[in-house]
């Protein structure tokens, strides 16, 4: 490596570190990074969507296709599907822009999820942080909905599958389900109006709401920068999205074909962010209850409406239940305060992630059965058991690990960290050298033997930083510990 390339690499590393520290306190740096990536992904999706607007036709009128993709020549398709094919094969750079648009929507949802996870495990969701938490939870729902409505627009086979799922979920709503379907679709589904209505929701309503929430979450820095510099994360995000759009094709509508009512592509799965909603539909038994002479389809109502409603409600209202889950209690009268058991929060978070991940994996139960040569019903029952037992096991295991780490940390604070070095004391016995927990062992340094211990006492040091998820309060550092006058083990040593 030449000196010039080494200098450029050092400048790049410095720029990345500066980007992570930009306008964020030390505890919120990663939250700020994920938030800015979400903002930049939203901007890229907005710009690429505007570039696609002149070429897309939100019309379900049937026409015969005669274009560059000869495999579909002479096939009846909708004008919406034909315009998407023209964007991919006839518009210069159209395929790249469309791919970047799709990847930016996926990255937007992923960045929001990572930001929420970072805020959750660090406890940054209550008090003054509660409005920000609610804003990002609402952004998660809007991001998923905006990306989902975008997948419906091409009017291909996957789009028709999504419309079929929506139709089934709406029809399961008691009393008003049929009326909702006819109102949304403008008649019997699929009708000829859903693409046009979905188009305006996708390009106007949802982006306006998401942009307003992003502006509401913006916290301007009180310090005035001397010079306005481009954020390195902006360039990095744009470069990654363009690279993904170039080398990783996604949503290849020409391979799926146009939408035909009553048919769906084999092996079709939703985008990754909707997997946790498709998984319950595959796992839920076909339960049906007669109510007042009308069937109540619990097999669709519970996974299609109850599960997502509970997911976002629990996510938004968790800050109100955090004190009860962690067990913390302020002082009451003469009673001292009860420290919060933060291991419960970490365990609840890991259990929720486990539940989400299992539902997400269950959305591909047919693919798992096909590739592993396992019967589909066997895979389905395995996921049913795991969805019920997995979160409980994850909660108990995570809580036990956090308590074990906290106990080890308290032990090191009281007695020091083991070094594995044994010395002989004045009585002929052997002691293990232990060093203070706040000081890492430096290579080549002399161990704190009896001579250094007898010369005085150990100074008092502040307690080291402890991760938020560890349980129980950290014991205060003890004051000076004199050497044993009888010549026994010295401070930070233990008799072997």
C-alpha positions, 0 to 999 in steps of 0.5 A: 500500500502506498503512502497516498492510499494509506492516507486516503484510507485513514481519511475514510475511517476518520469520516466514518467515525465523524459521521457516527458522532455527528449531532448525537450524544455518546449513548445515542450514536447508533440510534442517530446512525440508523435514523439518518440511514432511514431518512436518506433511504426515504429521500432516495425512494422519494426521488426514484419514485418521482423519476418513475411517475411519468412512465407508470400507468395506474390502469387495469384496462386489459390490452395485448402486449407487444413489446421488447419482452418477447416471451409475453408477446401477444399475452393479454395484460393490464396497462399497469403491467405493460408500463412496468415492462416498458420501464424495465426494458425500454426506458433507459436506466428504468430497471436500475431506478426501479430496483433502487426504489425497491431496495430503498423501501426495504432499507428504510424499514430495516433502519427503523427496526434497528433504531427501535431495537437500539432504543429498546435495549438501552431503555431510551423510550420513556420520559422525554424520549417517549414522543420519539419512540412513538414517532418511530413506531408509527414510521415502522407501520407507515413504512411497511404499508407504503412498501406493501402498497408499492408491491401491488402496483405492477399488477403481476402475479405477486401483486394479485396474491397480495390482493387475495390475502387482503381480500380474505383478511377483510372478509373475515371481519365480522358484520362489515367485512363484505362492505369493506371489500366492496368499498375498497375495491369499488365492487367485487374483487379484484375489480378495475379500480384498486390499482388506481386507488392504491396508486394515490395512496402510495405516492401521496398519502403515505409519503406525506405522513412519513415525511411529516413524522420524520420532520417531527423526529428531527432534533436540530443541534444547538451548536452552529457548524462552522462549515456545512459538509455533506454527511458521509452516511448520505453518500454511503447510503446512496452508494449501497442502494445503487450497488444493490440495484445494479447487482441484486435484482428484486421483484422480477415481474417479467418472470412472474407474469401478469395477474390472473384471478384465481392463480398465484405463482408457486413458491410466492412469499411476501417481502421480508418485512411482511413475513411476520404477518404471512407466517401466522396465516400459514400456522393458524388452524382453520378454526371457525365459530358460528355467531348468530347464525354467521361463521366467524373465521378465526383462522384468518381474523386472528393472524390477519388482524389481531396479531398485527394490531397487538404487535404495534399496540404492544410496541407503542405502549411498552414504555408504560409497562416497562416499570412493571416488567423490570420491577423498579419502584421509587421510594415510598415513605420510609421504604427505600427504592427498589432497583429495577431488574433490567434483565427482565427488559432484555429478556422480554426484548429477546423473547419478542425478537424470537417470536417475530423471527419464528413467525417470519421464518414460518412464512417460508414453510413451503420452501423449507419443506421443499428444500429439506424434503420434509412434509409440509404439515410436519414443518407447520406443526414444528413452527406451531410448537416453536412459536409457543415455546420459543419465546418462553425459552428465550426469556428464561435463557436471556434472563439467566445469562444477564443475571450470571453476567451481573453476578460476575461483575459484582464479584469482580468489583468486590474481589478483583479480576482473576489473573491466573498468576500465583505467588508465594506469601511470607507464610509459605502458602500460595496466593492468586494475584487479583487485579482491580476490575476497573484496570485492565492488565497491561502486558509486561507490568509487574503484578500487585504483589505483597510489597505494593500492597503493604506500602499503602492502600488501594485508591478509590475508583469510580465504578466501571460502566455497566451495560443497561441489560445487566440486573441489579445495582452495582455495589459501591467501590469499597474504601481503603483495604489495609494489608493483613498485619499477620502477613496473610493474603494482601488486597486483591489476592486470594489464598489458593 
